[in-house]
Amino acid sequence: MTAYQDILTKLEEFIRRFYTKQLIKGIFLFLTLGTLLWIAITFFEYVLWLNESWRLTLFLIFIAVELYLLYRYVAIPLMYLFKVKKGIGNRAASQIIGKHFPNVDDKLLNLLE
């Protein structure tokens, strides 16, 4: 394997790790925000003693928000991770790496171009 192929393999590995970290962060956000929303809705219902129609409305709002959070924080990173959607390319990955390691930034970008 040539050095160039080795660098491309490492960039692909970086992209995979990048989306895996986004997925893990998204799962934590989904669970945390969902739990906080559930506690807030339950407290709101407990304090106001709402009737059935209001409770159904709150439940449907909860389901809608949870579905949005699931899509936004879990499904989208999964689609990028399994390459269903096109994610960041090698150039964008090299720019992200260059922000963390300034001495590598220009060299890696020039190598890719």
N, C-alpha and C positions, 0 to 999 in steps of 0.2 A: 504494500500500500504506500502510495506516495505521501509526502508531507501535506500536499494540498488536499488530498482525499481524507487524511487524518484530521485536518482542520475542519473540513466540511462535516465529518462525522461528529466531531466535538460540538460544532454549532448546532447540529440536529439534536444532540443530547441536551444542550443548553435550552433549546426551544421546548423540548419535552419536559424538562424540569421546570421551566418557567410556567407552563400551563398546568403542571401538576401542583405547583405551589398556589397558583390562582384557584384551582379546584379545592384544595384543602382550606384555603382562606374563605372561599365561597361557602363551603359546607358549614364552617363555624359561624359565618355571618347569617346564613339561612336559619340555622338552629337557634342562634342567639336572638335575632330579630323576631323570629316566629314565636319564641317563648315569651319575649317581652310584650309582643302584641297580644298573645293569648292572656297573659296576666292582666294587661290593661283592659281588655274587653271583659274579662271575668270580673274584675273589680268594678268596672263601669256598670255592668249588669247587676252586681250585688248591691251597689249603693242605690241605684234607681229603681230596682224591682220592676223591670220592664215586662211588658206582656209578650205573648208568643210571636207576634209579627215583628216586633223590634228585635227580639232575640234571634229570629231567623235572618233578619237583615244584618245584624252584627256577625252572625255566623257566615253568611255569604260574603260579606266584606273580608272577613278573616280568610276564607278559602281563596278569594280572588288575590289578596295580598300575598298569601303563601305561594300560590301558583306563579305569581310574578317573581317573587324572590327565588323560587326554585329554578325558573327559567333563566333569570339574570345572573345568579351567582353559582349555579351548578350546571345547568344544561349547556350554556354557552361555552364555558371552559372545557366541558366534555367534548363538544363538537370540534373545538380547536385541537384538543389533545388527540382525538381519533381522526383528525384531518377531514372531517365532514365539511367544515368551513375552512377557507384559506386564512391562516393566521399570519403571524409575522414571518418575514423571510429572513434569509441569511444577512442581508444588509441591515435590517432593523435590529436583528439580534446582535450584530457586531457593534451597532451604535449603543445598544444597552450595555454591552460588555465594556465599551470604550468609556462610558460614564463612570464605571467603577474602577477601571484601570486606565488612566489617561495615557500612560506610556505605550499601550497596546492599540489605542484607538485608530490612529492614522495607518499604522502598519497593517492591521487586520482589514480595514476598509479598502486600502490600496490592493491588498492581495485578492480580495473578492472582485474588485473591478478589473 
